[in-house]
Amino acid sequence: MTPNTARRTLWVFVTVIAMMAGCSEPLAPSGGLTELRVALFPAGNSLPVHAAITRGIFERHGLDVTITDGPDLPLFMAALVDGQFDIAMNTPTLVLVGAQKGLDIQIVSSTSVQSRPRPNAVWITKDDSIATLGELRGKTVAVPSLTGIITDSIVYLLSRSGLQRNDVRFIQTPFPAMGDQLAAGQVDAVVATLPYSTAIASRGFTVHDDVVVEAVQAASGGAVEDAVTTVWTAQRSFAAEHPEAIRAWRDALRDAIAYLDQDEAAARSLMSEWLTMSPEVLRQAPLPDWTVDISPAQLGPYVDIARTAGSIDSEPDVNSLVWQGP
């Protein structure tokens, strides 16, 4: 897929979901609990949601949460604005794309933060002679999605090395399949998040920098050191009409994060069971730095990243895109 084709596909997709968008139905109480329909991609970042469900934390905060999981975050955004979900996992740059197209979406909480000392979205190669992204010219890179923050970050960083998007061939590949694709020589590099990156690295491949952290730091001139790969989003109208549900969601996640942080062994065991990954591999994997809070300032660098990558051509108001509470 050429960069222009990829961009046209994204714009057509977002335009269609903008036309589909409507008001979500009011929340319905279930046995005294407020129902929330949540869409997510199972990964280290989203483990607090699984912990909150399995440990009864959501219920203690008055929520009855139903989860739909899958790999396609753009489809989650479509279903979110169509009222099929109340909260959905998303990426910062896809939120900006949606905002430019006038979608009724807002970030209501973060998932985790990452930094140079605590990376998450690292790029990995089989050939240890490859040291920089600029050396990927003409090579194939496996990414979880052809749109979104990981791919936009790579394109942004490539541009700083004088390369264009079409100088690298991107292939959409699920995280669990990336290691085999790299080992077989089907791709020259992969970009994976925790804990999948640790599983891939354990096979003897070379781990490089976190592409999102490097892009955010470059785009902010070093002012923003922490980056986020995924966020939780809701329809702006939903958040305005149900602030108590958003507060309960955030408070429950804080309690789930506290539970995971205080018992690392339990956190790793829960992740192993949920993601069906080897406990031995997960014992080596750093746990994500889970968090709930995100500020407009943290979202700011993604505007430059998305503009450079060609995902947007406007300056969305980041202040209005982050839920501030009633």
DRENDO-1510 file (C-alpha; in Angstrom, 1 decimal, always signed):
<recs>
REC; n; res; u; v; w
REC; 1; MET; +0.0; +0.0; +0.0 .
REC; 2; THR; +1.5; +3.4; -1.0 .
REC; 3; PRO; +1.5; +6.3; +1.5 .
REC; 4; ASN; -1.2; +8.1; -0.5 .
REC; 5; THR; -3.4; +5.0; -0.7 .
REC; 6; ALA; -2.9; +4.5; +3.0 .
REC; 7; ARG; -3.9; +8.1; +3.8 .
REC; 8; ARG; -6.9; +8.0; +1.4 .
REC; 9; THR; -8.0; +4.7; +3.1 .
REC; 10; LEU; -7.8; +6.3; +6.5 .
REC; 11; TRP; -9.6; +9.5; +5.4 .
REC; 12; VAL; -12.4; +7.4; +3.8 .
REC; 13; PHE; -12.7; +5.3; +6.8 .
REC; 14; VAL; -12.9; +8.2; +9.2 .
REC; 15; THR; -15.3; +10.1; +7.0 .
REC; 16; VAL; -17.6; +7.1; +6.9 .
REC; 17; ILE; -17.6; +6.8; +10.7 .
REC; 18; ALA; -18.2; +10.5; +11.0 .
REC; 19; MET; -21.4; +10.0; +9.0 .
REC; 20; MET; -22.4; +7.1; +11.1 .
REC; 21; ALA; -21.9; +8.9; +14.4 .
REC; 22; GLY; -24.9; +9.5; +16.6 .
REC; 23; CYS; -25.7; +10.1; +20.2 .
REC; 24; SER; -25.1; +7.1; +22.5 .
REC; 25; GLU; -27.9; +5.7; +24.5 .
REC; 26; PRO; -28.0; +6.6; +28.3 .
REC; 27; LEU; -26.4; +4.1; +30.6 .
REC; 28; ALA; -28.7; +1.4; +32.0 .
REC; 29; PRO; -28.4; +0.3; +35.6 .
REC; 30; SER; -27.8; -3.4; +36.1 .
REC; 31; GLY; -28.5; -4.7; +39.6 .
REC; 32; GLY; -27.6; -1.3; +41.0 .
REC; 33; LEU; -24.4; -1.1; +38.8 .
REC; 34; THR; -23.8; +1.3; +35.9 .
REC; 35; GLU; -23.1; -0.6; +32.7 .
REC; 36; LEU; -20.1; +0.3; +30.6 .
REC; 37; ARG; -19.3; -1.3; +27.2 .
REC; 38; VAL; -15.5; -1.2; +26.7 .
REC; 39; ALA; -13.4; -2.1; +23.7 .
REC; 40; LEU; -9.7; -2.9; +24.1 .
REC; 41; PHE; -6.6; -4.6; +22.7 .
REC; 42; PRO; -5.2; -7.1; +25.2 .
REC; 43; ALA; -1.7; -6.0; +26.0 .
REC; 44; GLY; +0.4; -4.9; +29.0 .
REC; 45; ASN; -1.0; -1.4; +28.8 .
REC; 46; SER; -4.6; -2.6; +29.2 .
REC; 47; LEU; -3.9; -5.1; +32.0 .
REC; 48; PRO; -5.5; -2.8; +34.7 .
REC; 49; VAL; -8.9; -3.2; +33.1 .
REC; 50; HIS; -8.6; -7.0; +33.2 .
REC; 51; ALA; -7.4; -6.8; +36.8 .
REC; 52; ALA; -10.4; -4.5; +37.7 .
REC; 53; ILE; -12.8; -7.1; +36.2 .
REC; 54; THR; -11.3; -10.2; +37.7 .
REC; 55; ARG; -10.7; -8.7; +41.2 .
REC; 56; GLY; -14.2; -7.1; +41.5 .
REC; 57; ILE; -12.8; -3.6; +41.5 .
REC; 58; PHE; -15.2; -2.2; +38.9 .
REC; 59; GLU; -18.1; -3.5; +40.9 .
REC; 60; ARG; -16.8; -1.8; +44.1 .
REC; 61; HIS; -16.9; +1.4; +42.1 .
REC; 62; GLY; -20.5; +0.8; +40.9 .
REC; 63; LEU; -19.6; -0.4; +37.4 .
REC; 64; ASP; -20.7; -3.4; +35.4 .
REC; 65; VAL; -18.1; -3.6; +32.7 .
REC; 66; THR; -18.4; -5.7; +29.5 .
REC; 67; ILE; -15.3; -6.1; +27.4 .
REC; 68; THR; -14.9; -6.6; +23.7 .
REC; 69; ASP; -11.3; -7.3; +22.6 .
REC; 70; GLY; -9.6; -7.2; +19.2 .
REC; 71; PRO; -6.6; -5.8; +17.4 .
REC; 72; ASP; -8.2; -3.0; +15.2 .
REC; 73; LEU; -8.3; +0.3; +17.1 .
REC; 74; PRO; -9.7; +2.3; +14.1 .
REC; 75; LEU; -12.7; +0.0; +14.1 .
REC; 76; PHE; -13.1; +0.6; +17.8 .
REC; 77; MET; -13.3; +4.3; +17.1 .
REC; 78; ALA; -15.9; +3.7; +14.5 .
REC; 79; ALA; -18.0; +1.6; +16.9 .
REC; 80; LEU; -17.5; +4.1; +19.7 .
REC; 81; VAL; -18.9; +7.1; +17.7 .
REC; 82; ASP; -21.7; +4.8; +16.5 .
REC; 83; GLY; -22.7; +4.3; +20.1 .
REC; 84; GLN; -21.7; +0.6; +20.2 .
REC; 85; PHE; -19.2; +1.2; +23.0 .
REC; 86; ASP; -19.0; +3.7; +25.9 .
REC; 87; ILE; -15.2; +3.6; +26.2 .
REC; 88; ALA; -12.6; +2.4; +23.7 .
REC; 89; MET; -8.9; +2.0; +23.5 .
REC; 90; ASN; -7.3; +4.4; +21.0 .
REC; 91; THR; -4.0; +6.0; +20.0 .
REC; 92; PRO; -3.2; +9.7; +20.4 .
REC; 93; THR; -2.7; +10.4; +16.6 .
REC; 94; LEU; -6.0; +8.6; +15.7 .
REC; 95; VAL; -7.8; +10.8; +18.2 .
REC; 96; LEU; -6.3; +13.8; +16.4 .
REC; 97; VAL; -7.5; +12.4; +13.0 .
REC; 98; GLY; -10.9; +12.0; +14.4 .
REC; 99; ALA; -10.9; +15.5; +15.8 .
REC; 100; GLN; -10.0; +16.9; +12.4 .
REC; 101; LYS; -12.9; +15.1; +10.9 .
REC; 102; GLY; -15.3; +16.4; +13.6 .
REC; 103; LEU; -15.8; +13.2; +15.5 .
REC; 104; ASP; -17.4; +13.5; +18.9 .
REC; 105; ILE; -14.5; +11.9; +20.8 .
REC; 106; GLN; -12.4; +12.8; +23.9 .
REC; 107; ILE; -9.6; +11.2; +25.8 .
REC; 108; VAL; -10.9; +10.3; +29.3 .
REC; 109; SER; -7.7; +8.6; +30.7 .
REC; 110; SER; -4.3; +7.3; +29.8 .
REC; 111; THR; -3.2; +3.7; +29.9 .
REC; 112; SER; +0.5; +4.0; +30.8 .
REC; 113; VAL; +3.6; +6.2; +30.2 .
REC; 114; GLN; +6.9; +5.3; +28.7 .
REC; 115; SER; +10.3; +6.9; +28.7 .
REC; 116; ARG; +13.9; +6.2; +27.7 .
REC; 117; PRO; +14.6; +4.5; +31.0 .
REC; 118; ARG; +11.3; +2.6; +30.8 .
REC; 119; PRO; +10.6; +1.9; +27.1 .
REC; 120; ASN; +7.5; +0.2; +25.6 .
REC; 121; ALA; +7.2; +0.5; +21.8 .
REC; 122; VAL; +10.7; -0.6; +20.8 .
REC; 123; TRP; +11.9; -1.6; +17.4 .
REC; 124; ILE; +13.7; -4.9; +17.0 .
REC; 125; THR; +15.9; -6.3; +14.3 .
REC; 126; LYS; +17.5; -9.7; +13.5 .
REC; 127; ASP; +20.5; -8.0; +11.8 .
REC; 128; ASP; +22.5; -6.5; +14.7 .
REC; 129; SER; +24.4; -4.3; +12.2 .
REC; 130; ILE; +21.4; -2.1; +11.7 .
REC; 131; ALA; +21.7; +0.6; +14.3 .
REC; 132; THR; +19.4; +3.5; +13.1 .
REC; 133; LEU; +16.0; +3.8; +11.6 .
REC; 134; GLY; +17.6; +5.5; +8.6 .
REC; 135; GLU; +19.2; +2.2; +7.8 .
REC; 136; LEU; +15.8; +0.7; +7.1 .
REC; 137; ARG; +15.6; +2.3; +3.7 .
REC; 138; GLY; +14.2; -0.4; +1.3 .
REC; 139; LYS; +13.4; -2.8; +4.1 .
REC; 140; THR; +10.2; -4.2; +5.5 .
REC; 141; VAL; +8.9; -3.3; +9.0 .
REC; 142; ALA; +6.2; -5.2; +10.8 .
REC; 143; VAL; +3.8; -2.8; +12.8 .
REC; 144; PRO; +0.6; -3.6; +14.6 .
REC; 145; SER; -1.4; -1.2; +12.4 .
REC; 146; LEU; -0.7; +0.8; +9.3 .
REC; 147; THR; -2.3; +3.8; +11.0 .
REC; 148; GLY; -1.8; +5.1; +14.6 .
REC; 149; ILE; +0.9; +6.3; +16.8 .
REC; 150; ILE; +3.5; +3.6; +16.3 .
REC; 151; THR; +3.6; +3.9; +12.5 .
REC; 152; ASP; +3.2; +7.7; +12.6 .
REC; 153; SER; +6.2; +7.9; +15.0 .
REC; 154; ILE; +8.4; +5.8; +12.7 .
REC; 155; VAL; +7.4; +8.0; +9.7 .
REC; 156; TYR; +8.2; +11.1; +11.8 .
REC; 157; LEU; +11.6; +9.8; +12.8 .
REC; 158; LEU; +12.4; +8.6; +9.3 .
REC; 159; SER; +11.6; +12.1; +8.0 .
REC; 160; ARG; +14.3; +13.5; +10.4 .
REC; 161; SER; +16.7; +11.1; +8.6 .
REC; 162; GLY; +15.6; +12.4; +5.2 .
REC; 163; LEU; +13.4; +9.4; +4.4 .
REC; 164; GLN; +9.8; +9.3; +3.3 .
REC; 165; ARG; +7.1; +6.8; +4.3 .
REC; 166; ASN; +7.5; +4.9; +1.0 .
REC; 167; ASP; +11.2; +4.4; +1.6 .
REC; 168; VAL; +10.1; +1.7; +4.0 .
REC; 169; ARG; +7.6; -1.1; +3.5 .
REC; 170; PHE; +5.2; -1.4; +6.4 .
REC; 171; ILE; +3.3; -4.7; +6.9 .
REC; 172; GLN; +0.5; -5.0; +9.5 .
REC; 173; THR; +1.3; -7.9; +11.7 .
REC; 174; PRO; -0.2; -9.0; +15.1 .
REC; 175; PHE; +2.3; -8.8; +18.0 .
REC; 176; PRO; +2.3; -12.6; +18.7 .
REC; 177; ALA; +3.4; -13.3; +15.0 .
REC; 178; MET; +6.2; -10.7; +14.8 .
REC; 179; GLY; +8.9; -12.9; +16.3 .
REC; 180; ASP; +8.3; -15.7; +13.8 .
REC; 181; GLN; +8.2; -13.3; +10.9 .
REC; 182; LEU; +11.5; -11.8; +12.0 .
REC; 183; ALA; +13.1; -15.2; +12.4 .
REC; 184; ALA; +11.9; -16.3; +9.0 .
REC; 185; GLY; +13.3; -13.2; +7.3 .
REC; 186; GLN; +9.9; -12.1; +6.1 .
REC; 187; VAL; +10.5; -8.7; +7.8 .
REC; 188; ASP; +13.7; -6.8; +8.6 .
REC; 189; ALA; +12.4; -5.1; +11.7 .
REC; 190; VAL; +9.3; -5.2; +14.0 .
REC; 191; VAL; +7.9; -2.7; +16.5 .
REC; 192; ALA; +6.3; -4.3; +19.5 .
REC; 193; THR; +5.0; -3.2; +23.0 .
REC; 194; LEU; +5.3; -4.9; +26.3 .
REC; 195; PRO; +5.2; -7.8; +27.0 .
REC; 196; TYR; +5.5; -9.0; +23.4 .
REC; 197; SER; +8.7; -7.1; +22.9 .
REC; 198; THR; +10.4; -9.1; +25.7 .
REC; 199; ALA; +9.2; -12.4; +24.2 .
REC; 200; ILE; +10.6; -11.4; +20.8 .
REC; 201; ALA; +13.9; -10.1; +22.3 .
REC; 202; SER; +14.3; -13.3; +24.2 .
REC; 203; ARG; +14.9; -15.1; +20.9 .
REC; 204; GLY; +18.3; -13.3; +20.5 .
REC; 205; PHE; +17.2; -10.3; +18.4 .
REC; 206; THR; +18.5; -6.8; +18.8 .
REC; 207; VAL; +16.3; -4.3; +20.7 .
REC; 208; HIS; +16.5; -0.6; +19.8 .
REC; 209; ASP; +14.9; +2.6; +21.0 .
REC; 210; ASP; +11.2; +3.2; +21.8 .
REC; 211; VAL; +9.9; +4.9; +18.7 .
REC; 212; VAL; +7.1; +6.8; +20.4 .
REC; 213; VAL; +9.4; +8.2; +23.1 .
REC; 214; GLU; +12.0; +9.3; +20.6 .
REC; 215; ALA; +9.3; +11.0; +18.4 .
REC; 216; VAL; +7.6; +12.7; +21.3 .
REC; 217; GLN; +10.9; +14.0; +22.7 .
REC; 218; ALA; +12.0; +15.3; +19.2 .
REC; 219; ALA; +8.6; +16.9; +18.5 .
REC; 220; SER; +8.6; +18.7; +21.8 .
REC; 221; GLY; +12.2; +19.8; +21.7 .
REC; 222; GLY; +12.9; +17.6; +24.7 .
REC; 223; ALA; +10.2; +19.4; +26.8 .
REC; 224; VAL; +8.1; +16.2; +27.1 .
REC; 225; GLU; +10.0; +13.2; +28.2 .
REC; 226; ASP; +7.2; +10.7; +28.8 .
REC; 227; ALA; +5.1; +9.3; +26.0 .
REC; 228; VAL; +1.9; +7.4; +25.7 .
REC; 229; THR; +1.1; +4.8; +23.0 .
REC; 230; THR; -2.6; +4.2; +23.8 .
REC; 231; VAL; -5.4; +6.1; +25.6 .
REC; 232; TRP; -9.0; +5.5; +26.7 .
REC; 233; THR; -11.6; +7.5; +24.7 .
REC; 234; ALA; -15.3; +8.2; +24.9 .
REC; 235; GLN; -17.7; +10.3; +23.0 .
REC; 236; ARG; -17.5; +13.9; +24.3 .
REC; 237; SER; -21.3; +13.9; +24.7 .
REC; 238; PHE; -21.2; +10.7; +26.7 .
REC; 239; ALA; -18.5; +12.1; +29.1 .
REC; 240; ALA; -20.5; +15.3; +29.5 .
REC; 241; GLU; -23.7; +13.4; +30.2 .
REC; 242; HIS; -22.2; +10.8; +32.5 .
REC; 243; PRO; -19.3; +12.4; +34.4 .
REC; 244; GLU; -19.9; +10.1; +37.4 .
REC; 245; ALA; -19.3; +7.0; +35.1 .
REC; 246; ILE; -16.0; +8.5; +33.9 .
REC; 247; ARG; -14.9; +9.3; +37.4 .
REC; 248; ALA; -15.8; +5.8; +38.5 .
REC; 249; TRP; -13.8; +4.3; +35.6 .
REC; 250; ARG; -10.8; +6.4; +36.5 .
REC; 251; ASP; -11.0; +5.6; +40.2 .
REC; 252; ALA; -11.4; +1.9; +39.5 .
REC; 253; LEU; -8.3; +1.9; +37.2 .
REC; 254; ARG; -6.3; +3.7; +39.9 .
REC; 255; ASP; -7.2; +1.0; +42.4 .
REC; 256; ALA; -6.4; -1.7; +39.8 .
REC; 257; ILE; -3.0; -0.1; +39.2 .
REC; 258; ALA; -2.3; +0.0; +42.9 .
REC; 259; TYR; -3.1; -3.7; +43.2 .
REC; 260; LEU; -0.8; -4.6; +40.3 .
REC; 261; ASP; +2.0; -2.3; +41.5 .
REC; 262; GLN; +1.9; -3.7; +45.1 .
REC; 263; ASP; +2.1; -7.4; +44.0 .
REC; 264; GLU; +4.4; -7.8; +41.0 .
REC; 265; ALA; +4.2; -11.6; +41.1 .
REC; 266; ALA; +0.4; -11.5; +41.0 .
REC; 267; ALA; +0.6; -8.9; +38.1 .
REC; 268; ARG; +2.8; -11.1; +36.1 .
REC; 269; SER; +0.7; -14.2; +36.8 .
REC; 270; LEU; -2.4; -12.4; +35.7 .
REC; 271; MET; -0.8; -11.1; +32.5 .
REC; 272; SER; +0.5; -14.6; +31.7 .
REC; 273; GLU; -3.0; -16.1; +32.1 .
REC; 274; TRP; -4.7; -13.3; +30.2 .
REC; 275; LEU; -2.3; -13.1; +27.3 .
REC; 276; THR; -1.5; -16.8; +27.3 .
REC; 277; MET; +2.2; -16.1; +27.4 .
REC; 278; SER; +4.9; -18.1; +29.0 .
REC; 279; PRO; +5.5; -17.2; +32.7 .
REC; 280; GLU; +9.2; -17.6; +32.1 .
REC; 281; VAL; +9.2; -14.9; +29.5 .
REC; 282; LEU; +7.0; -12.6; +31.6 .
REC; 283; ARG; +9.3; -12.9; +34.5 .
REC; 284; GLN; +11.9; -11.1; +32.4 .
REC; 285; ALA; +9.5; -8.4; +31.1 .
REC; 286; PRO; +9.4; -5.0; +32.7 .
REC; 287; LEU; +5.9; -4.1; +33.8 .
REC; 288; PRO; +4.4; -1.0; +32.1 .
REC; 289; ASP; +4.2; +2.2; +34.1 .
REC; 290; TRP; +0.4; +2.3; +34.3 .
REC; 291; THR; -1.3; +5.6; +34.9 .
REC; 292; VAL; -4.7; +7.2; +34.6 .
REC; 293; ASP; -3.8; +10.9; +34.2 .
REC; 294; ILE; -3.0; +12.6; +30.9 .
REC; 295; SER; -2.6; +16.3; +30.3 .
REC; 296; PRO; -3.1; +18.4; +27.2 .
REC; 297; ALA; +0.6; +19.2; +27.3 .
REC; 298; GLN; +1.4; +15.5; +26.9 .
REC; 299; LEU; -0.9; +15.3; +23.9 .
REC; 300; GLY; +0.7; +18.4; +22.2 .
REC; 301; PRO; +3.7; +16.7; +20.5 .
REC; 302; TYR; +1.5; +14.3; +18.7 .
REC; 303; VAL; +0.1; +17.1; +16.6 .
REC; 304; ASP; +3.5; +17.7; +15.1 .
REC; 305; ILE; +4.1; +13.9; +14.7 .
REC; 306; ALA; +0.7; +13.4; +13.0 .
REC; 307; ARG; +1.2; +16.4; +10.7 .
REC; 308; THR; +4.6; +15.3; +9.6 .
REC; 309; ALA; +3.4; +11.8; +9.0 .
REC; 310; GLY; +0.5; +13.2; +6.9 .
REC; 311; SER; -2.2; +11.9; +9.1 .
REC; 312; ILE; -3.6; +15.4; +9.7 .
REC; 313; ASP; -3.1; +18.8; +8.2 .
REC; 314; SER; -4.7; +21.0; +11.0 .
REC; 315; GLU; -4.0; +22.1; +14.5 .
REC; 316; PRO; -6.6; +20.4; +16.7 .
REC; 317; ASP; -7.2; +22.0; +20.1 .
REC; 318; VAL; -5.5; +19.5; +22.5 .
REC; 319; ASN; -7.1; +21.2; +25.5 .
REC; 320; SER; -10.6; +20.3; +24.4 .
REC; 321; LEU; -9.6; +16.7; +23.5 .
REC; 322; VAL; -8.6; +15.8; +27.1 .
REC; 323; TRP; -11.4; +15.3; +29.6 .
REC; 324; GLN; -11.1; +17.7; +32.5 .
REC; 325; GLY; -14.0; +16.6; +34.5 .
REC; 326; PRO; -17.3; +18.5; +35.2 .
</recs>
